Amino acid sequence: MVVNGNVEGQARPRLEILDGLRFLAAMAVLAYHFTAMDRVWDHSAAELFPGQPAAYGWLGVHLFFLISGFVICMSSWGRGVGRFLTSRAVRLYPAYWLSVVAIAALPTVWPWVKEPVGWDSALVNLTMFHEPLGVRPVAEVYWTLWAELRFYLLFSLVVWWGLNYRRVVAFCGVWLGAVTVVKAAVPDGTLLHQVLMTDYAPLFTGGIGCYLMYRFGPTLVTWGIVGASFLLSVPAALFRAGLETDPGAAVPRWPAVVLMAVCFLLIAAVALGWLGWIRGRWLVVIGATTYPLYLLHFNVGGTVLYLTRESMPAPLLVVLVTAGMILLAWLVHRYVERPLAPLLRRAILGLATTVRRRVRPSTTDKAAAGRTTG
């Protein structure tokens, strides 16, 4: 079947533009943390960076979630739930483990503005399930990983069912419908809000809708998913905009809606092929640094900024520390993620094979057991 000029099921070339957009999202969050947060400088960030050009950089996380919806749907197509969850664990854990150890150890060497996390809490953090266990995160940015994990677990249901167009559309419709009902009828902070991720679900479904558009072509249904996702994402963005401003600061909230629309339009443009001309190996290289950069930039880079804040002009210091963090992120990718990923994959698959053999003995084992008892 030919869909949108492509044979359905045919392997498509890597969308290198998504690597670039991931890096852009990480840099937006980094810029926000480095230039808009007073505690990094022990001083008013607005005085050091007049006009606060990165005041809405926290929306980089929202762009991350949109990209995640697109990429997870794309990469899981044709896979079973075991392969899907294994690929996610292999992608997330190696750099994450390094970041937990490094960030937990950092305050013992260079105390910063944050109280150190005990090693007992750090051990729980290694599971990535510290939040539902009520344990303090080693790094503040880890909250997004718990959101990602919940998305993976929810999406694994449709992966287990078997991905096709109708089932993925149904998944998006049911999820968005449940979010709408829960936000209208259930008090905030309850378990249903946590499970359904009512503030961030529309970002993941927006990305999924864009992937369906990319794979099967734009239709009223896919545009409906993307449009509904955008509308449902606006209230949470407005609320977050109010939280992210400094106390007493008069920062307008409407730019958050405009920038959110830009994020949706960027992913839709990828889906429609409008950005296909942006390609190159350099996008893959910088995209590879995104995850370790996101994990480490605030605690490691923020510590360096805090310790050296009086050594040179703040803008120059931010540029130098940012360059150093990008280099560190590439080193983590090259010497931690790449070597550990295949080892972790083999370990998970080996463990799964062992469990299957114990739970469901092979035919040969059963025959041998029968001969013995006979």
VEXBA-218862 format. One record per residue (C-alpha): residue number from 0; residue in three letters; chain; x, z, y. Coordinates in steps of 0.02 Angstrom, whole numbers, plus 50000, padded with zeros to 5 digits. Example, Ala and Ser with C-alpha at 12.3 -4.5 7.8 and 13.67 -1.06 7.14 Angstrom:
BEGIN
0 / Ala / A / 50615 / 50390 / 49775
1 / Ser / A / 50684 / 50357 / 49947
***
This chain:
BEGIN
0 / Met / A / 50000 / 50000 / 50000
1 / Val / A / 50070 / 49952 / 50169
2 / Val / A / 50043 / 50084 / 50303
3 / Asn / A / 50097 / 50063 / 50483
4 / Gly / A / 50214 / 49922 / 50432
5 / Asn / A / 50291 / 50020 / 50287
6 / Val / A / 50259 / 50030 / 50103
7 / Glu / A / 50177 / 50197 / 50065
8 / Gly / A / 50297 / 50309 / 49970
9 / Gln / A / 50447 / 50204 / 50021
10 / Ala / A / 50597 / 50306 / 50079
11 / Arg / A / 50614 / 50302 / 50266
12 / Pro / A / 50774 / 50312 / 50367
13 / Arg / A / 50825 / 50481 / 50435
14 / Leu / A / 50740 / 50521 / 50599
15 / Glu / A / 50898 / 50564 / 50695
16 / Ile / A / 50799 / 50593 / 50853
17 / Leu / A / 50727 / 50750 / 50773
18 / Asp / A / 50903 / 50820 / 50757
19 / Gly / A / 50926 / 50790 / 50942
20 / Leu / A / 50760 / 50872 / 50984
21 / Arg / A / 50804 / 51024 / 50879
22 / Phe / A / 50966 / 51041 / 50976
23 / Leu / A / 50871 / 51021 / 51140
24 / Ala / A / 50753 / 51161 / 51087
25 / Ala / A / 50898 / 51276 / 51043
26 / Met / A / 50983 / 51241 / 51209
27 / Ala / A / 50822 / 51279 / 51303
28 / Val / A / 50810 / 51450 / 51219
29 / Leu / A / 50996 / 51482 / 51248
30 / Ala / A / 50981 / 51436 / 51432
31 / Tyr / A / 50834 / 51554 / 51449
32 / His / A / 50926 / 51699 / 51369
33 / Phe / A / 51088 / 51666 / 51464
34 / Thr / A / 51017 / 51637 / 51637
35 / Ala / A / 50848 / 51724 / 51648
36 / Met / A / 50873 / 51891 / 51563
37 / Asp / A / 50935 / 52034 / 51673
38 / Arg / A / 51004 / 52139 / 51532
39 / Val / A / 51131 / 52007 / 51485
40 / Trp / A / 51211 / 52029 / 51656
41 / Asp / A / 51165 / 52210 / 51696
42 / His / A / 51106 / 52132 / 51858
43 / Ser / A / 50963 / 52027 / 51926
44 / Ala / A / 50976 / 51858 / 51841
45 / Ala / A / 50872 / 51780 / 51980
46 / Glu / A / 51009 / 51822 / 52106
47 / Leu / A / 51143 / 51743 / 51998
48 / Phe / A / 51038 / 51589 / 51957
49 / Pro / A / 50923 / 51554 / 52106
50 / Gly / A / 50765 / 51461 / 52067
51 / Gln / A / 50776 / 51510 / 51882
52 / Pro / A / 50789 / 51331 / 51813
53 / Ala / A / 50774 / 51394 / 51633
54 / Ala / A / 50629 / 51514 / 51664
55 / Tyr / A / 50522 / 51422 / 51536
56 / Gly / A / 50660 / 51394 / 51409
57 / Trp / A / 50569 / 51508 / 51287
58 / Leu / A / 50457 / 51358 / 51253
59 / Gly / A / 50602 / 51290 / 51151
60 / Val / A / 50534 / 51399 / 51009
61 / His / A / 50368 / 51309 / 51022
62 / Leu / A / 50457 / 51143 / 51008
63 / Phe / A / 50548 / 51212 / 50854
64 / Phe / A / 50381 / 51251 / 50772
65 / Leu / A / 50312 / 51078 / 50810
66 / Ile / A / 50466 / 50997 / 50734
67 / Ser / A / 50454 / 51114 / 50584
68 / Gly / A / 50276 / 51059 / 50549
69 / Phe / A / 50331 / 50877 / 50553
70 / Val / A / 50490 / 50899 / 50450
71 / Ile / A / 50420 / 51018 / 50319
72 / Cys / A / 50275 / 50901 / 50283
73 / Met / A / 50395 / 50753 / 50274
74 / Ser / A / 50526 / 50836 / 50164
75 / Ser / A / 50402 / 50914 / 50042
76 / Trp / A / 50307 / 50753 / 50005
77 / Gly / A / 50325 / 50713 / 49820
78 / Arg / A / 50401 / 50883 / 49778
79 / Gly / A / 50335 / 51024 / 49672
80 / Val / A / 50314 / 51197 / 49744
81 / Gly / A / 50472 / 51259 / 49656
82 / Arg / A / 50582 / 51125 / 49733
83 / Phe / A / 50499 / 51150 / 49900
84 / Leu / A / 50530 / 51338 / 49908
85 / Thr / A / 50706 / 51318 / 49838
86 / Ser / A / 50750 / 51192 / 49973
87 / Arg / A / 50686 / 51310 / 50107
88 / Ala / A / 50787 / 51458 / 50040
89 / Val / A / 50944 / 51353 / 50028
90 / Arg / A / 50919 / 51294 / 50206
91 / Leu / A / 50884 / 51464 / 50284
92 / Tyr / A / 50984 / 51598 / 50197
93 / Pro / A / 51173 / 51558 / 50204
94 / Ala / A / 51190 / 51556 / 50394
95 / Tyr / A / 51061 / 51693 / 50409
96 / Trp / A / 51159 / 51811 / 50295
97 / Leu / A / 51316 / 51782 / 50398
98 / Ser / A / 51221 / 51816 / 50559
99 / Val / A / 51149 / 51980 / 50493
100 / Val / A / 51321 / 52046 / 50444
101 / Ala / A / 51407 / 51985 / 50602
102 / Ile / A / 51274 / 52048 / 50722
103 / Ala / A / 51257 / 52215 / 50633
104 / Ala / A / 51446 / 52240 / 50644
105 / Leu / A / 51463 / 52181 / 50824
106 / Pro / A / 51403 / 52341 / 50913
107 / Thr / A / 51530 / 52445 / 50818
108 / Val / A / 51668 / 52342 / 50897
109 / Trp / A / 51593 / 52298 / 51067
110 / Pro / A / 51445 / 52409 / 51113
111 / Trp / A / 51321 / 52309 / 51215
112 / Val / A / 51155 / 52353 / 51295
113 / Lys / A / 51072 / 52372 / 51127
114 / Glu / A / 51082 / 52517 / 51006
115 / Pro / A / 51169 / 52466 / 50843
116 / Val / A / 51061 / 52440 / 50689
117 / Gly / A / 51104 / 52549 / 50540
118 / Trp / A / 51176 / 52467 / 50386
119 / Asp / A / 51026 / 52521 / 50284
120 / Ser / A / 50915 / 52419 / 50401
121 / Ala / A / 51040 / 52275 / 50395
122 / Leu / A / 51027 / 52270 / 50205
123 / Val / A / 50838 / 52254 / 50218
124 / Asn / A / 50861 / 52119 / 50350
125 / Leu / A / 50958 / 52017 / 50222
126 / Thr / A / 50794 / 51985 / 50131
127 / Met / A / 50716 / 51908 / 50288
128 / Phe / A / 50561 / 52011 / 50250
129 / His / A / 50609 / 52158 / 50361
130 / Glu / A / 50462 / 52134 / 50480
131 / Pro / A / 50322 / 52161 / 50352
132 / Leu / A / 50425 / 52305 / 50282
133 / Gly / A / 50426 / 52387 / 50453
134 / Val / A / 50614 / 52381 / 50475
135 / Arg / A / 50695 / 52344 / 50643
136 / Pro / A / 50771 / 52169 / 50655
137 / Val / A / 50959 / 52153 / 50675
138 / Ala / A / 50930 / 52016 / 50804
139 / Glu / A / 50778 / 51989 / 50914
140 / Val / A / 50772 / 51803 / 50876
141 / Tyr / A / 50732 / 51839 / 50693
142 / Trp / A / 50546 / 51851 / 50734
143 / Thr / A / 50536 / 51662 / 50727
144 / Leu / A / 50604 / 51662 / 50549
145 / Trp / A / 50460 / 51772 / 50491
146 / Ala / A / 50341 / 51647 / 50571
147 / Glu / A / 50429 / 51505 / 50479
148 / Leu / A / 50420 / 51599 / 50314
149 / Arg / A / 50234 / 51627 / 50332
150 / Phe / A / 50211 / 51442 / 50368
151 / Tyr / A / 50310 / 51396 / 50212
152 / Leu / A / 50206 / 51513 / 50105
153 / Leu / A / 50042 / 51444 / 50173
154 / Phe / A / 50099 / 51263 / 50157
155 / Ser / A / 50163 / 51295 / 49980
156 / Leu / A / 49979 / 51309 / 49930
157 / Val / A / 49946 / 51127 / 49971
158 / Val / A / 50115 / 51077 / 49898
159 / Trp / A / 50063 / 51163 / 49737
160 / Trp / A / 49897 / 51071 / 49745
161 / Gly / A / 49986 / 50906 / 49771
162 / Leu / A / 50016 / 50824 / 49939
163 / Asn / A / 49911 / 50678 / 49991
164 / Tyr / A / 49830 / 50625 / 50153
165 / Arg / A / 49660 / 50703 / 50123
166 / Arg / A / 49728 / 50869 / 50062
167 / Val / A / 49848 / 50889 / 50207
168 / Val / A / 49708 / 50845 / 50329
169 / Ala / A / 49598 / 50974 / 50244
170 / Phe / A / 49738 / 51104 / 50255
171 / Cys / A / 49755 / 51075 / 50442
172 / Gly / A / 49567 / 51079 / 50469
173 / Val / A / 49541 / 51238 / 50370
174 / Trp / A / 49689 / 51325 / 50453
175 / Leu / A / 49637 / 51277 / 50630
176 / Gly / A / 49456 / 51323 / 50593
177 / Ala / A / 49507 / 51493 / 50525
178 / Val / A / 49618 / 51523 / 50677
179 / Thr / A / 49473 / 51482 / 50794
180 / Val / A / 49354 / 51600 / 50706
181 / Val / A / 49479 / 51743 / 50690
182 / Lys / A / 49533 / 51733 / 50873
183 / Ala / A / 49351 / 51738 / 50927
184 / Ala / A / 49287 / 51872 / 50810
185 / Val / A / 49431 / 51982 / 50750
186 / Pro / A / 49529 / 52104 / 50861
187 / Asp / A / 49710 / 52060 / 50896
188 / Gly / A / 49845 / 52139 / 50790
189 / Thr / A / 49748 / 52142 / 50628
190 / Leu / A / 49811 / 52078 / 50461
191 / Leu / A / 49713 / 51916 / 50474
192 / His / A / 49801 / 51873 / 50637
193 / Gln / A / 49968 / 51906 / 50553
194 / Val / A / 49931 / 51803 / 50398
195 / Leu / A / 49856 / 51656 / 50491
196 / Met / A / 49983 / 51664 / 50636
197 / Thr / A / 49843 / 51633 / 50759
198 / Asp / A / 49962 / 51611 / 50906
199 / Tyr / A / 50079 / 51486 / 50823
200 / Ala / A / 49977 / 51399 / 50687
201 / Pro / A / 49923 / 51258 / 50808
202 / Leu / A / 50107 / 51214 / 50834
203 / Phe / A / 50138 / 51191 / 50649
204 / Thr / A / 49977 / 51092 / 50625
205 / Gly / A / 50021 / 50986 / 50778
206 / Gly / A / 50184 / 50939 / 50693
207 / Ile / A / 50095 / 50904 / 50529
208 / Gly / A / 49969 / 50794 / 50618
209 / Cys / A / 50109 / 50695 / 50698
210 / Tyr / A / 50192 / 50670 / 50529
211 / Leu / A / 50029 / 50604 / 50456
212 / Met / A / 50023 / 50486 / 50604
213 / Tyr / A / 50202 / 50432 / 50567
214 / Arg / A / 50173 / 50405 / 50381
215 / Phe / A / 49997 / 50333 / 50380
216 / Gly / A / 49975 / 50269 / 50557
217 / Pro / A / 49875 / 50342 / 50702
218 / Thr / A / 49690 / 50370 / 50669
219 / Leu / A / 49551 / 50468 / 50752
220 / Val / A / 49580 / 50604 / 50621
221 / Thr / A / 49766 / 50623 / 50655
222 / Trp / A / 49741 / 50616 / 50843
223 / Gly / A / 49604 / 50744 / 50821
224 / Ile / A / 49722 / 50863 / 50730
225 / Val / A / 49856 / 50843 / 50863
226 / Gly / A / 49732 / 50859 / 51007
227 / Ala / A / 49646 / 51012 / 50935
228 / Ser / A / 49815 / 51091 / 50899
229 / Phe / A / 49869 / 51067 / 51079
230 / Leu / A / 49709 / 51141 / 51150
231 / Leu / A / 49720 / 51292 / 51035
232 / Ser / A / 49904 / 51319 / 51080
233 / Val / A / 49870 / 51333 / 51267
234 / Pro / A / 49799 / 51511 / 51276
235 / Ala / A / 49948 / 51583 / 51181
236 / Ala / A / 50069 / 51489 / 51293
237 / Leu / A / 49984 / 51555 / 51450
238 / Phe / A / 49988 / 51732 / 51382
239 / Arg / A / 50171 / 51716 / 51334
240 / Ala / A / 50213 / 51647 / 51506
241 / Gly / A / 50145 / 51806 / 51582
242 / Leu / A / 50249 / 51914 / 51464
243 / Glu / A / 50411 / 51819 / 51490
244 / Thr / A / 50418 / 51841 / 51680
245 / Asp / A / 50515 / 51984 / 51756
246 / Pro / A / 50409 / 52132 / 51814
247 / Gly / A / 50342 / 52097 / 51987
248 / Ala / A / 50398 / 51915 / 51986
249 / Ala / A / 50272 / 51786 / 52045
250 / Val / A / 50309 / 51647 / 51919
251 / Pro / A / 50166 / 51523 / 51896
252 / Arg / A / 50098 / 51501 / 51720
253 / Trp / A / 50034 / 51323 / 51734
254 / Pro / A / 50207 / 51244 / 51706
255 / Ala / A / 50202 / 51318 / 51531
256 / Val / A / 50050 / 51211 / 51491
257 / Val / A / 50132 / 51055 / 51563
258 / Leu / A / 50292 / 51086 / 51465
259 / Met / A / 50191 / 51121 / 51308
260 / Ala / A / 50107 / 50952 / 51331
261 / Val / A / 50279 / 50872 / 51349
262 / Cys / A / 50331 / 50951 / 51183
263 / Phe / A / 50178 / 50880 / 51096
264 / Leu / A / 50205 / 50710 / 51177
265 / Leu / A / 50386 / 50706 / 51118
266 / Ile / A / 50339 / 50733 / 50936
267 / Ala / A / 50195 / 50609 / 50952
268 / Ala / A / 50318 / 50482 / 51024
269 / Val / A / 50429 / 50508 / 50871
270 / Ala / A / 50278 / 50481 / 50758
271 / Leu / A / 50230 / 50321 / 50847
272 / Gly / A / 50408 / 50253 / 50839
273 / Trp / A / 50433 / 50251 / 51027
274 / Leu / A / 50597 / 50347 / 51015
275 / Gly / A / 50667 / 50254 / 50865
276 / Trp / A / 50799 / 50173 / 50975
277 / Ile / A / 50883 / 50342 / 51000
278 / Arg / A / 50998 / 50358 / 50851
279 / Gly / A / 51178 / 50392 / 50806
280 / Arg / A / 51287 / 50504 / 50699
281 / Trp / A / 51315 / 50617 / 50849
282 / Leu / A / 51133 / 50672 / 50840
283 / Val / A / 51156 / 50727 / 50660
284 / Val / A / 51313 / 50823 / 50706
285 / Ile / A / 51234 / 50920 / 50849
286 / Gly / A / 51076 / 50945 / 50747
287 / Ala / A / 51180 / 51030 / 50612
288 / Thr / A / 51235 / 51162 / 50737
289 / Thr / A / 51058 / 51206 / 50790
290 / Tyr / A / 51013 / 51340 / 50664
291 / Pro / A / 51174 / 51443 / 50673
292 / Leu / A / 51175 / 51420 / 50861
293 / Tyr / A / 51000 / 51491 / 50873
294 / Leu / A / 51042 / 51638 / 50758
295 / Leu / A / 51202 / 51691 / 50846
296 / His / A / 51190 / 51641 / 51028
297 / Phe / A / 51096 / 51790 / 51099
298 / Asn / A / 51188 / 51933 / 51018
299 / Val / A / 51362 / 51856 / 51007
300 / Gly / A / 51357 / 51749 / 51165
301 / Gly / A / 51260 / 51881 / 51261
302 / Thr / A / 51390 / 52012 / 51217
303 / Val / A / 51530 / 51900 / 51282
304 / Leu / A / 51434 / 51868 / 51443
305 / Tyr / A / 51403 / 52054 / 51466
306 / Leu / A / 51585 / 52101 / 51438
307 / Thr / A / 51656 / 51964 / 51550
308 / Arg / A / 51518 / 51954 / 51681
309 / Glu / A / 51633 / 51999 / 51825
310 / Ser / A / 51779 / 51887 / 51775
311 / Met / A / 51717 / 51723 / 51853
312 / Pro / A / 51563 / 51644 / 51934
313 / Ala / A / 51411 / 51663 / 51822
314 / Pro / A / 51369 / 51476 / 51805
315 / Leu / A / 51547 / 51435 / 51750
316 / Leu / A / 51547 / 51579 / 51628
317 / Val / A / 51383 / 51520 / 51552
318 / Val / A / 51454 / 51345 / 51528
319 / Leu / A / 51611 / 51411 / 51442
320 / Val / A / 51518 / 51533 / 51330
321 / Thr / A / 51391 / 51400 / 51284
322 / Ala / A / 51530 / 51280 / 51233
323 / Gly / A / 51609 / 51419 / 51130
324 / Met / A / 51444 / 51457 / 51044
325 / Ile / A / 51417 / 51274 / 50999
326 / Leu / A / 51592 / 51269 / 50924
327 / Leu / A / 51559 / 51430 / 50828
328 / Ala / A / 51394 / 51360 / 50765
329 / Trp / A / 51480 / 51203 / 50701
330 / Leu / A / 51610 / 51309 / 50611
331 / Val / A / 51472 / 51410 / 50528
332 / His / A / 51387 / 51249 / 50473
333 / Arg / A / 51548 / 51173 / 50408
334 / Tyr / A / 51624 / 51324 / 50321
335 / Val / A / 51473 / 51431 / 50275
336 / Glu / A / 51316 / 51326 / 50259
337 / Arg / A / 51390 / 51174 / 50176
338 / Pro / A / 51492 / 51267 / 50042
339 / Leu / A / 51360 / 51400 / 50004
340 / Ala / A / 51206 / 51288 / 49998
341 / Pro / A / 51244 / 51204 / 49830
342 / Leu / A / 51299 / 51371 / 49755
343 / Leu / A / 51137 / 51453 / 49809
344 / Arg / A / 51035 / 51307 / 49743
345 / Arg / A / 51119 / 51318 / 49573
346 / Ala / A / 51093 / 51506 / 49568
347 / Ile / A / 50907 / 51491 / 49609
348 / Leu / A / 50879 / 51352 / 49483
349 / Gly / A / 50977 / 51447 / 49350
350 / Leu / A / 50875 / 51604 / 49381
351 / Ala / A / 50713 / 51504 / 49373
352 / Thr / A / 50766 / 51426 / 49208
353 / Thr / A / 50807 / 51597 / 49136
354 / Val / A / 50640 / 51668 / 49190
355 / Arg / A / 50544 / 51521 / 49117
356 / Arg / A / 50633 / 51539 / 48950
357 / Arg / A / 50590 / 51724 / 48940
358 / Val / A / 50411 / 51703 / 48994
359 / Arg / A / 50379 / 51544 / 48892
360 / Pro / A / 50496 / 51529 / 48741
361 / Ser / A / 50544 / 51353 / 48693
362 / Thr / A / 50470 / 51265 / 48543
363 / Thr / A / 50635 / 51282 / 48452
364 / Asp / A / 50638 / 51470 / 48482
365 / Lys / A / 50459 / 51486 / 48419
366 / Ala / A / 50498 / 51386 / 48262
367 / Ala / A / 50652 / 51493 / 48229
368 / Ala / A / 50549 / 51651 / 48251
369 / Gly / A / 50419 / 51583 / 48129
370 / Arg / A / 50550 / 51547 / 47996
371 / Thr / A / 50620 / 51723 / 48017
372 / Thr / A / 50453 / 51809 / 47997
373 / Gly / A / 50410 / 51695 / 47851
***
